[in-house]
Amino acid sequence: MLTLTENASSIVKAIAAQTPGADEGGLRISSAAEDNTDFAVAVTPAPEPQDQVVESDGAKVFLEENAAVALDDKVLDAQVDEKGAVRFAIGVAQ
């Protein structure tokens, strides 16, 4: 199952908190196919019915079925640059 670093958890929580009416919301990651490493990321108020939900320190990440398979043994990290842009990175779980 996907795990989140402390940075990723903090950033996901901060992003979700900026979305009005999304108290139970989180970051949704989707992919067109299991073997596709091009992921779409969006803030959503709730998971889709088939999404896998990953919670870490209050942060919620919703994984669409293909993304859940592709990211099963991965770690999500995140950083904010000096301009305030968020950059996500995916690594292999140790």
Secondary structure, 3 states (H helix, E strand, C coil): CCEECHHHHHHHHHHHHCCCCCCCCEEEEEECCCCCCCEEEEEECCCCCCCEEEEECCEEEEECHHHHHHCCCEEEEEEECCCCCEEEEEEECC
